[in-house]
Amino acid sequence: MNFAMTAQPRFFQIAARTGLPRIMMGKGTVLATGTKPTRVSYELLLGGSPDRVIAHGTLHARSSALERMWLKPDVTLRLANGHRIGISITELKSVKALFRAVDTV
């Protein structure tokens, strides 16, 4: 599922303008109110143009940890480079979850 960002967060503007990798992979942490931080591996796919960036991806972690965050509001993915992105987990499959970026923190 793709989600078009309406107000362009600075991180995505820089990525689009500088031609940063369209696929970012790494280890990070997912944070959500009322749950313990969860370490994840992620793939973040960036698409679109400098005026309109689309971001979505995949998380890999323990299924029980991802399940507690599925469909929760205010979920944040902290990337390996320290940037934070607001996400919405849209689909959960065993140890893999699909997400769309909703904002940056």
C-alpha positions, 0 to 999 in steps of 0.5 A: 500500500502506498501513501502519498505524503501531503505535507513534505517532511524535511527528511523526505524532501532531502531524500528526493532532492539529493537522490538518496537511495530509493530503498533504505535498509537497516536496523531500528526501533519501533516505538508506540505509547503503552508498549516496550520499544521493539528492535526491528530490521526495516526496508523503507522504499521512497518514491515519487518526486521532490514535490510528492514523496511516497514512503512505505516499507516492511518491518521484521521482528517478533510477531508478538511485538509487532502485533501489540503495535498493529493499528495503534496510532502514533507509532514511530520508526527510529531509523539507523541514522537517527531520523524518526518517521511516524508510521502506520502498520497496515498488515501483519504476517508472522514476523513481517509487517507492512507499513506506510509513512504518515509523518516524521517526528 
